Amino acid sequence: LRHAYATHLLEQGVNIRVIQRYMGHKSLETTMRYLHLTRKGQEDAYQIIDAFMTGFSNDRA
């Protein structure tokens, strides 16, 4: 639950240093793990959107 909450905060644009303090992490590297998950989610979303748009443009041709 904490993991998901921190990831959502990052996705909403909350500064990573604020999240670090809020989560009680001594090391920024610990908090950076959540950033990796956020990037993975973005990459997955881009792939889904790209596949959808490719199919959409092929249907209109």
Biopython code that builds the backbone (N, CA, C, O; Angstrom):
import numpy as np
from Bio.PDB.StructureBuilder import StructureBuilder

atoms = [
    (1, "LEU", "N", (0.828, -1.196, 0.000)),
    (1, "LEU", "CA", (0.000, 0.000, 0.000)),
    (1, "LEU", "C", (0.874, 1.262, 0.000)),
    (1, "LEU", "O", (0.596, 2.212, -0.733)),
    (2, "ARG", "N", (1.922, 1.268, 0.818)),
    (2, "ARG", "CA", (2.839, 2.412, 0.834)),
    (2, "ARG", "C", (3.494, 2.594, -0.527)),
    (2, "ARG", "O", (3.681, 3.717, -0.995)),
    (3, "HIS", "N", (3.836, 1.484, -1.150)),
    (3, "HIS", "CA", (4.504, 1.522, -2.448)),
    (3, "HIS", "C", (3.600, 2.194, -3.483)),
    (3, "HIS", "O", (4.032, 3.079, -4.221)),
    (4, "ALA", "N", (2.350, 1.760, -3.523)),
    (4, "ALA", "CA", (1.397, 2.322, -4.481)),
    (4, "ALA", "C", (1.157, 3.807, -4.208)),
    (4, "ALA", "O", (1.074, 4.607, -5.139)),
    (5, "TYR", "N", (1.047, 4.170, -2.936)),
    (5, "TYR", "CA", (0.796, 5.559, -2.576)),
    (5, "TYR", "C", (1.948, 6.454, -3.033)),
    (5, "TYR", "O", (1.715, 7.523, -3.597)),
    (6, "ALA", "N", (3.166, 6.031, -2.799)),
    (6, "ALA", "CA", (4.329, 6.819, -3.220)),
    (6, "ALA", "C", (4.383, 6.938, -4.740)),
    (6, "ALA", "O", (4.714, 7.999, -5.268)),
    (7, "THR", "N", (4.064, 5.867, -5.435)),
    (7, "THR", "CA", (4.054, 5.900, -6.894)),
    (7, "THR", "C", (3.007, 6.882, -7.395)),
    (7, "THR", "O", (3.272, 7.647, -8.323)),
    (8, "HIS", "N", (1.828, 6.873, -6.799)),
    (8, "HIS", "CA", (0.771, 7.810, -7.199)),
    (8, "HIS", "C", (1.183, 9.260, -6.944)),
    (8, "HIS", "O", (0.892, 10.140, -7.753)),
    (9, "LEU", "N", (1.853, 9.506, -5.832)),
    (9, "LEU", "CA", (2.332, 10.862, -5.558)),
    (9, "LEU", "C", (3.298, 11.324, -6.644)),
    (9, "LEU", "O", (3.216, 12.459, -7.114)),
    (10, "LEU", "N", (4.205, 10.448, -7.038)),
    (10, "LEU", "CA", (5.152, 10.789, -8.109)),
    (10, "LEU", "C", (4.423, 11.074, -9.411)),
    (10, "LEU", "O", (4.747, 12.029, -10.116)),
    (11, "GLU", "N", (3.435, 10.241, -9.729)),
    (11, "GLU", "CA", (2.681, 10.425, -10.966)),
    (11, "GLU", "C", (1.922, 11.745, -10.974)),
    (11, "GLU", "O", (1.652, 12.301, -12.038)),
    (12, "GLN", "N", (1.578, 12.246, -9.798)),
    (12, "GLN", "CA", (0.867, 13.519, -9.696)),
    (12, "GLN", "C", (1.812, 14.713, -9.652)),
    (12, "GLN", "O", (1.371, 15.857, -9.545)),
    (13, "GLY", "N", (3.114, 14.444, -9.733)),
    (13, "GLY", "CA", (4.088, 15.519, -9.822)),
    (13, "GLY", "C", (4.648, 16.009, -8.499)),
    (13, "GLY", "O", (5.284, 17.062, -8.453)),
    (14, "VAL", "N", (4.426, 15.266, -7.421)),
    (14, "VAL", "CA", (4.984, 15.654, -6.131)),
    (14, "VAL", "C", (6.500, 15.468, -6.185)),
    (14, "VAL", "O", (6.986, 14.446, -6.669)),
    (15, "ASN", "N", (7.231, 16.439, -5.698)),
    (15, "ASN", "CA", (8.690, 16.400, -5.708)),
    (15, "ASN", "C", (9.196, 15.166, -4.968)),
    (15, "ASN", "O", (8.698, 14.824, -3.896)),
    (16, "ILE", "N", (10.188, 14.505, -5.552)),
    (16, "ILE", "CA", (10.691, 13.258, -4.979)),
    (16, "ILE", "C", (11.308, 13.463, -3.596)),
    (16, "ILE", "O", (11.268, 12.553, -2.769)),
    (17, "ARG", "N", (11.871, 14.628, -3.333)),
    (17, "ARG", "CA", (12.428, 14.906, -1.998)),
    (17, "ARG", "C", (11.315, 15.006, -0.951)),
    (17, "ARG", "O", (11.500, 14.601, 0.197)),
    (18, "VAL", "N", (10.176, 15.539, -1.342)),
    (18, "VAL", "CA", (9.025, 15.610, -0.434)),
    (18, "VAL", "C", (8.545, 14.200, -0.112)),
    (18, "VAL", "O", (8.251, 13.882, 1.041)),
    (19, "ILE", "N", (8.470, 13.365, -1.135)),
    (19, "ILE", "CA", (8.048, 11.976, -0.926)),
    (19, "ILE", "C", (9.055, 11.249, -0.049)),
    (19, "ILE", "O", (8.673, 10.465, 0.821)),
    (20, "GLN", "N", (10.336, 11.504, -0.273)),
    (20, "GLN", "CA", (11.385, 10.879, 0.539)),
    (20, "GLN", "C", (11.164, 11.186, 2.019)),
    (20, "GLN", "O", (11.195, 10.285, 2.857)),
    (21, "ARG", "N", (10.945, 12.443, 2.330)),
    (21, "ARG", "CA", (10.715, 12.827, 3.737)),
    (21, "ARG", "C", (9.430, 12.207, 4.266)),
    (21, "ARG", "O", (9.400, 11.693, 5.384)),
    (22, "TYR", "N", (8.373, 12.255, 3.470)),
    (22, "TYR", "CA", (7.073, 11.734, 3.880)),
    (22, "TYR", "C", (7.137, 10.232, 4.173)),
    (22, "TYR", "O", (6.533, 9.746, 5.128)),
    (23, "MET", "N", (7.885, 9.508, 3.329)),
    (23, "MET", "CA", (7.986, 8.057, 3.490)),
    (23, "MET", "C", (9.001, 7.661, 4.559)),
    (23, "MET", "O", (9.050, 6.502, 4.973)),
    (24, "GLY", "N", (9.808, 8.617, 5.006)),
    (24, "GLY", "CA", (10.794, 8.328, 6.036)),
    (24, "GLY", "C", (12.040, 7.637, 5.520)),
    (24, "GLY", "O", (12.746, 6.974, 6.280)),
    (25, "HIS", "N", (12.316, 7.786, 4.229)),
    (25, "HIS", "CA", (13.508, 7.177, 3.638)),
    (25, "HIS", "C", (14.733, 8.017, 3.963)),
    (25, "HIS", "O", (14.729, 9.231, 3.761)),
    (26, "LYS", "N", (15.764, 7.383, 4.459)),
    (26, "LYS", "CA", (17.019, 8.089, 4.716)),
    (26, "LYS", "C", (17.778, 8.332, 3.420)),
    (26, "LYS", "O", (18.474, 9.337, 3.274)),
    (27, "SER", "N", (17.639, 7.413, 2.490)),
    (27, "SER", "CA", (18.375, 7.470, 1.234)),
    (27, "SER", "C", (17.426, 7.805, 0.082)),
    (27, "SER", "O", (16.338, 7.238, -0.023)),
    (28, "LEU", "N", (17.848, 8.725, -0.773)),
    (28, "LEU", "CA", (17.055, 9.055, -1.954)),
    (28, "LEU", "C", (16.958, 7.854, -2.892)),
    (28, "LEU", "O", (15.971, 7.713, -3.615)),
    (29, "GLU", "N", (17.964, 6.997, -2.886)),
    (29, "GLU", "CA", (17.947, 5.816, -3.744)),
    (29, "GLU", "C", (16.740, 4.927, -3.436)),
    (29, "GLU", "O", (16.165, 4.321, -4.340)),
    (30, "THR", "N", (16.365, 4.853, -2.177)),
    (30, "THR", "CA", (15.192, 4.065, -1.805)),
    (30, "THR", "C", (13.947, 4.640, -2.468)),
    (30, "THR", "O", (13.125, 3.900, -3.009)),
    (31, "THR", "N", (13.815, 5.942, -2.425)),
    (31, "THR", "CA", (12.653, 6.601, -3.024)),
    (31, "THR", "C", (12.693, 6.491, -4.544)),
    (31, "THR", "O", (11.644, 6.423, -5.186)),
    (32, "MET", "N", (13.878, 6.471, -5.120)),
    (32, "MET", "CA", (14.024, 6.389, -6.573)),
    (32, "MET", "C", (13.447, 5.100, -7.142)),
    (32, "MET", "O", (13.124, 5.044, -8.329)),
    (33, "ARG", "N", (13.313, 4.079, -6.332)),
    (33, "ARG", "CA", (12.700, 2.829, -6.809)),
    (33, "ARG", "C", (11.289, 3.079, -7.324)),
    (33, "ARG", "O", (10.849, 2.446, -8.284)),
    (34, "TYR", "N", (10.590, 3.996, -6.686)),
    (34, "TYR", "CA", (9.231, 4.316, -7.102)),
    (34, "TYR", "C", (9.225, 5.016, -8.452)),
    (34, "TYR", "O", (8.301, 4.831, -9.245)),
    (35, "LEU", "N", (10.238, 5.810, -8.715)),
    (35, "LEU", "CA", (10.351, 6.492, -9.997)),
    (35, "LEU", "C", (10.472, 5.480, -11.128)),
    (35, "LEU", "O", (9.903, 5.675, -12.201)),
    (36, "HIS", "N", (11.212, 4.400, -10.892)),
    (36, "HIS", "CA", (11.352, 3.350, -11.891)),
    (36, "HIS", "C", (9.984, 2.775, -12.242)),
    (36, "HIS", "O", (9.690, 2.556, -13.417)),
    (37, "LEU", "N", (9.152, 2.530, -11.246)),
    (37, "LEU", "CA", (7.819, 1.984, -11.499)),
    (37, "LEU", "C", (6.972, 2.956, -12.304)),
    (37, "LEU", "O", (6.200, 2.544, -13.170)),
    (38, "THR", "N", (7.115, 4.232, -12.023)),
    (38, "THR", "CA", (6.362, 5.244, -12.746)),
    (38, "THR", "C", (6.777, 5.266, -14.214)),
    (38, "THR", "O", (5.924, 5.345, -15.098)),
    (39, "ARG", "N", (8.069, 5.199, -14.479)),
    (39, "ARG", "CA", (8.554, 5.180, -15.865)),
    (39, "ARG", "C", (8.058, 3.940, -16.596)),
    (39, "ARG", "O", (7.687, 4.021, -17.767)),
    (40, "LYS", "N", (8.048, 2.795, -15.921)),
    (40, "LYS", "CA", (7.567, 1.561, -16.539)),
    (40, "LYS", "C", (6.099, 1.710, -16.914)),
    (40, "LYS", "O", (5.687, 1.284, -17.992)),
    (41, "GLY", "N", (5.317, 2.307, -16.040)),
    (41, "GLY", "CA", (3.900, 2.531, -16.327)),
    (41, "GLY", "C", (3.704, 3.441, -17.523)),
    (41, "GLY", "O", (2.803, 3.215, -18.331)),
    (42, "GLN", "N", (4.533, 4.465, -17.648)),
    (42, "GLN", "CA", (4.445, 5.369, -18.788)),
    (42, "GLN", "C", (4.800, 4.647, -20.080)),
    (42, "GLN", "O", (4.132, 4.832, -21.097)),
    (43, "GLU", "N", (5.841, 3.831, -20.048)),
    (43, "GLU", "CA", (6.244, 3.087, -21.238)),
    (43, "GLU", "C", (5.127, 2.150, -21.681)),
    (43, "GLU", "O", (4.841, 2.046, -22.874)),
    (44, "ASP", "N", (4.496, 1.469, -20.731)),
    (44, "ASP", "CA", (3.389, 0.575, -21.061)),
    (44, "ASP", "C", (2.240, 1.356, -21.689)),
    (44, "ASP", "O", (1.644, 0.906, -22.667)),
    (45, "ALA", "N", (1.929, 2.516, -21.134)),
    (45, "ALA", "CA", (0.844, 3.343, -21.669)),
    (45, "ALA", "C", (1.165, 3.806, -23.085)),
    (45, "ALA", "O", (0.295, 3.779, -23.955)),
    (46, "TYR", "N", (2.402, 4.230, -23.324)),
    (46, "TYR", "CA", (2.789, 4.667, -24.665)),
    (46, "TYR", "C", (2.637, 3.537, -25.681)),
    (46, "TYR", "O", (2.191, 3.771, -26.804)),
    (47, "GLN", "N", (2.999, 2.334, -25.300)),
    (47, "GLN", "CA", (2.881, 1.197, -26.211)),
    (47, "GLN", "C", (1.425, 0.906, -26.539)),
    (47, "GLN", "O", (1.094, 0.614, -27.688)),
    (48, "ILE", "N", (0.559, 0.983, -25.548)),
    (48, "ILE", "CA", (-0.867, 0.735, -25.768)),
    (48, "ILE", "C", (-1.457, 1.806, -26.683)),
    (48, "ILE", "O", (-2.200, 1.493, -27.613)),
    (49, "ILE", "N", (-1.124, 3.069, -26.417)),
    (49, "ILE", "CA", (-1.639, 4.168, -27.235)),
    (49, "ILE", "C", (-1.117, 4.059, -28.661)),
    (49, "ILE", "O", (-1.868, 4.267, -29.613)),
    (50, "ASP", "N", (0.162, 3.735, -28.814)),
    (50, "ASP", "CA", (0.751, 3.594, -30.142)),
    (50, "ASP", "C", (0.061, 2.487, -30.933)),
    (50, "ASP", "O", (-0.247, 2.662, -32.112)),
    (51, "ALA", "N", (-0.180, 1.352, -30.290)),
    (51, "ALA", "CA", (-0.856, 0.238, -30.962)),
    (51, "ALA", "C", (-2.275, 0.640, -31.362)),
    (51, "ALA", "O", (-2.730, 0.307, -32.456)),
    (52, "PHE", "N", (-2.964, 1.345, -30.492)),
    (52, "PHE", "CA", (-4.321, 1.797, -30.793)),
    (52, "PHE", "C", (-4.329, 2.755, -31.975)),
    (52, "PHE", "O", (-5.139, 2.609, -32.890)),
    (53, "MET", "N", (-3.433, 3.730, -31.958)),
    (53, "MET", "CA", (-3.395, 4.730, -33.024)),
    (53, "MET", "C", (-2.977, 4.117, -34.355)),
    (53, "MET", "O", (-3.468, 4.528, -35.406)),
    (54, "THR", "N", (-2.085, 3.148, -34.320)),
    (54, "THR", "CA", (-1.683, 2.463, -35.550)),
    (54, "THR", "C", (-2.880, 1.731, -36.146)),
    (54, "THR", "O", (-3.118, 1.796, -37.351)),
    (55, "GLY", "N", (-3.626, 1.038, -35.300)),
    (55, "GLY", "CA", (-4.830, 0.347, -35.764)),
    (55, "GLY", "C", (-5.875, 1.321, -36.277)),
    (55, "GLY", "O", (-6.545, 1.039, -37.270)),
    (56, "PHE", "N", (-6.024, 2.462, -35.616)),
    (56, "PHE", "CA", (-6.990, 3.479, -36.015)),
    (56, "PHE", "C", (-6.646, 4.040, -37.388)),
    (56, "PHE", "O", (-7.525, 4.188, -38.237)),
    (57, "SER", "N", (-5.373, 4.352, -37.611)),
    (57, "SER", "CA", (-4.977, 4.929, -38.896)),
    (57, "SER", "C", (-5.086, 3.901, -40.018)),
    (57, "SER", "O", (-5.378, 4.269, -41.156)),
    (58, "ASN", "N", (-4.859, 2.631, -39.724)),
    (58, "ASN", "CA", (-5.005, 1.584, -40.739)),
    (58, "ASN", "C", (-6.466, 1.387, -41.116)),
    (58, "ASN", "O", (-6.769, 1.090, -42.271)),
    (59, "ASP", "N", (-7.372, 1.548, -40.165)),
    (59, "ASP", "CA", (-8.803, 1.407, -40.428)),
    (59, "ASP", "C", (-9.321, 2.525, -41.317)),
    (59, "ASP", "O", (-10.262, 2.314, -42.083)),
    (60, "ARG", "N", (-8.731, 3.704, -41.233)),
    (60, "ARG", "CA", (-9.197, 4.866, -41.987)),
    (60, "ARG", "C", (-8.600, 4.904, -43.391)),
    (60, "ARG", "O", (-9.065, 5.666, -44.239)),
    (61, "ALA", "N", (-7.582, 4.096, -43.643)),
    (61, "ALA", "CA", (-6.894, 4.136, -44.945)),
    (61, "ALA", "C", (-7.662, 3.393, -46.004)),
    (61, "ALA", "O", (-7.224, 3.329, -47.153)),
]
sb = StructureBuilder()
sb.init_structure("model")
sb.init_model(0)
sb.init_chain("A")
sb.init_seg("    ")
for serial, (resi, resn, name, xyz) in enumerate(atoms, 1):
    if name == "N":
        sb.init_residue(resn, " ", resi, " ")
    sb.init_atom(name, np.array(xyz, "f"), 0.0, 1.0, " ", f" {name:<3s}", serial, name[0])
structure = sb.get_structure()
